Amino acid sequence: MGFHEFDEFDALVGAAQRISSDTLVAVLLGGETSLRCGEIMGLRWCDVDFDRHRICAAQSIWRGHVTATKGGDLRHVKMTVRLLIVLRAHRHLRSPYVLCSADGEHLTQHNVQNLVNAAAKEAGIKNGVHILRHSFCSHLSMRGAPPAFIQQLTGHKNVSTTQMYMHLSPSASDIAIQLLDERVAAKRGDILETGDAQKAR
């Protein structure tokens, strides 16, 4: 399962920023909200809540038709500060769609792929839209986010899909052992307190 390392994703964002606003938005929507390609195509301004700093994945576009998202459910993802700033600067009135063509129509899958691939080529890294979603999951995992949290944000129906990313977290086992240590330390504190109380008698 391929994903961009943190420095590769930073390079991708930098390249996208140099190319165009549309390119930057496409890269950040995939890499910082985990939207699928069809969900990026179908994202409307009414799905962007600037006050609550979150995005609602409410619909997708498949072969030119508006459909439900892959899982069939709405999901809300909090925007990163970077994405919030970029979307505010990108905001326009020429279409209800966040990313659109000159005539206001939603972009095609080919359009979105071209945007992301152009940035990847500029950055000298592996291209592809779906790798952005893998990168989102991988980055959260490597930062120690629990599987249930990642599952909620991505809309994975099966937690086993989310758990494929957990081996990427070098801190996962350390956190687990730390929880045991904390429990033992707390228990030891109870024992010591009991011993001190008995000595005081």
C-alpha positions as CSV (number, residue, x, y, z in Angstrom):
1,M,0.0,0.0,0.0
2,G,1.7,3.2,-1.2
3,F,1.6,6.5,0.7
4,H,3.6,9.7,0.8
5,E,6.1,10.2,3.6
6,F,5.6,13.4,5.5
7,D,8.4,15.2,3.6
8,E,7.1,13.9,0.3
9,F,3.6,15.2,1.0
10,D,5.1,18.6,2.0
11,A,7.0,18.6,-1.3
12,L,3.7,17.8,-3.1
13,V,1.9,20.6,-1.4
14,G,4.6,23.0,-2.3
15,A,4.5,21.9,-6.0
16,A,0.8,22.2,-6.1
17,Q,0.9,25.7,-4.7
18,R,3.3,26.8,-7.4
19,I,1.0,25.3,-10.1
20,S,-2.5,26.7,-9.4
21,S,-5.1,27.2,-6.7
22,D,-7.2,24.3,-8.1
23,T,-4.1,22.0,-7.9
24,L,-3.5,23.0,-4.3
25,V,-7.1,22.4,-3.3
26,A,-7.2,19.0,-4.9
27,V,-4.1,17.9,-3.2
28,L,-5.1,19.1,0.3
29,L,-8.7,17.7,0.0
30,G,-7.2,14.3,-0.8
31,G,-4.3,14.4,1.7
32,E,-5.8,16.3,4.6
33,T,-9.4,15.2,4.6
34,S,-9.2,11.7,2.9
35,L,-11.8,12.6,0.3
36,R,-12.0,10.1,-2.6
37,C,-11.6,11.4,-6.2
38,G,-15.4,11.3,-6.8
39,E,-16.0,13.1,-3.5
40,I,-13.5,15.8,-4.4
41,M,-15.3,16.2,-7.7
42,G,-18.7,16.4,-6.0
43,L,-17.7,18.8,-3.1
44,R,-19.9,21.9,-3.1
45,W,-19.4,25.1,-1.2
46,C,-22.5,24.3,0.8
47,D,-20.6,21.3,2.1
48,V,-17.8,23.5,3.5
49,D,-18.6,24.9,6.9
50,F,-16.2,27.8,7.4
51,D,-17.6,28.6,10.9
52,R,-17.1,25.1,12.3
53,H,-14.0,24.5,10.2
54,R,-15.2,21.2,8.8
55,I,-16.1,19.6,5.5
56,C,-19.0,17.3,4.9
57,A,-18.5,14.5,2.4
58,A,-22.1,14.4,1.2
59,Q,-22.0,13.2,-2.4
60,S,-19.7,11.8,-5.1
61,I,-19.6,12.0,-8.8
62,W,-19.2,8.8,-10.8
63,R,-19.1,8.8,-14.6
64,G,-20.8,12.2,-14.8
65,H,-23.6,11.3,-12.3
66,V,-24.1,12.6,-8.8
67,T,-24.3,9.6,-6.4
68,A,-24.0,8.9,-2.7
69,T,-20.6,8.5,-1.2
70,K,-19.0,5.0,-1.4
71,G,-20.2,4.0,2.1
72,G,-23.6,5.7,1.6
73,D,-23.2,7.8,4.7
74,L,-22.4,11.5,5.3
75,R,-19.2,12.1,7.2
76,H,-17.7,15.2,8.6
77,V,-14.0,16.0,8.7
78,K,-12.4,18.9,10.5
79,M,-10.3,21.0,8.2
80,T,-6.6,21.6,9.0
81,V,-5.7,25.2,9.4
82,R,-3.8,25.1,6.1
83,L,-6.8,23.8,4.2
84,L,-9.1,26.3,5.8
85,I,-6.9,29.2,4.7
86,V,-6.5,27.8,1.2
87,L,-10.3,27.3,0.7
88,R,-11.0,30.8,2.0
89,A,-8.6,32.2,-0.6
90,H,-10.0,29.9,-3.3
91,R,-13.7,30.8,-2.7
92,H,-15.6,31.8,-5.8
93,L,-19.1,32.4,-7.0
94,R,-18.9,30.9,-10.5
95,S,-20.2,27.5,-9.5
96,P,-21.7,25.6,-6.5
97,Y,-18.7,23.2,-6.9
98,V,-15.4,23.9,-5.1
99,L,-13.5,22.7,-8.1
100,C,-15.0,23.5,-11.4
101,S,-14.3,24.1,-15.1
102,A,-14.4,27.6,-16.7
103,D,-18.1,27.1,-17.5
104,G,-18.9,26.2,-13.9
105,E,-19.3,22.5,-14.4
106,H,-17.8,20.0,-11.9
107,L,-14.4,18.6,-12.9
108,T,-14.1,15.1,-14.4
109,Q,-12.1,12.3,-12.9
110,H,-9.5,12.9,-15.6
111,N,-9.3,16.6,-14.6
112,V,-8.6,15.8,-10.9
113,Q,-6.1,13.2,-11.8
114,N,-4.2,15.6,-14.1
115,L,-4.1,18.2,-11.3
116,V,-2.6,15.8,-8.8
117,N,-0.3,14.1,-11.2
118,A,1.1,17.5,-12.4
119,A,2.0,18.3,-8.8
120,A,3.5,14.9,-8.2
121,K,5.6,15.2,-11.3
122,E,6.8,18.7,-10.2
123,A,7.7,17.3,-6.8
124,G,9.4,14.2,-8.2
125,I,7.2,11.7,-6.3
126,K,4.8,8.9,-7.1
127,N,1.5,10.2,-8.7
128,G,-2.1,9.2,-8.1
129,V,-5.1,10.6,-6.4
130,H,-5.9,7.6,-4.2
131,I,-2.4,7.6,-2.7
132,L,-3.4,10.9,-1.0
133,R,-6.1,9.0,0.9
134,H,-3.6,6.4,1.9
135,S,-1.3,9.1,3.0
136,F,-4.0,10.7,5.2
137,C,-4.6,7.4,7.0
138,S,-0.9,6.6,7.3
139,H,0.0,10.0,8.7
140,L,-2.7,9.8,11.4
141,S,-1.5,6.3,12.3
142,M,2.1,7.3,12.5
143,R,1.1,10.1,14.8
144,G,-0.7,7.6,17.1
145,A,-4.3,8.2,16.2
146,P,-6.6,5.3,17.3
147,P,-8.1,3.1,14.6
148,A,-11.7,4.1,15.5
149,F,-10.9,7.7,14.9
150,I,-9.3,7.1,11.5
151,Q,-12.2,4.8,10.6
152,Q,-14.7,7.6,11.4
153,L,-12.9,10.2,9.4
154,T,-12.4,8.0,6.3
155,G,-15.7,6.3,6.3
156,H,-14.3,2.8,6.3
157,K,-17.1,0.4,6.8
158,N,-14.8,-2.3,8.2
159,V,-12.3,-1.6,10.9
160,S,-10.0,-4.2,9.4
161,T,-9.4,-1.8,6.5
162,T,-8.3,0.9,8.9
163,Q,-6.1,-1.6,10.9
164,M,-4.0,-2.1,7.8
165,Y,-2.4,1.2,8.6
166,M,-1.7,0.6,12.2
167,H,1.6,-1.2,11.7
168,L,2.9,2.1,10.4
169,S,2.7,3.6,13.9
170,P,6.0,3.1,15.7
171,S,4.5,4.5,18.8
172,A,1.5,2.2,19.0
173,S,3.2,-0.5,21.1
174,D,5.0,2.0,23.2
175,I,1.7,3.7,24.0
176,A,0.1,0.3,24.9
177,I,3.0,-0.5,27.3
178,Q,2.9,3.0,28.8
179,L,-0.8,2.4,29.7
180,L,0.2,-0.7,31.6
181,D,3.1,1.1,33.3
182,E,0.7,3.8,34.4
183,R,-1.7,1.3,35.8
184,V,1.0,-0.5,37.7
185,A,2.5,2.7,39.0
186,A,-1.0,3.8,40.2
187,K,-1.4,0.4,41.9
188,R,2.1,0.7,43.5
189,G,1.1,4.1,44.8
190,D,-1.9,2.5,46.5
191,I,0.3,-0.2,48.0
192,L,2.8,2.3,49.3
193,E,0.1,4.5,50.8
194,T,-1.4,1.4,52.5
195,G,2.1,0.5,53.9
196,D,2.7,4.0,55.1
197,A,-0.6,4.0,56.9
198,Q,0.1,0.7,58.6
199,K,3.5,2.0,59.8
200,A,1.8,5.1,61.2
201,R,-0.3,3.0,63.4
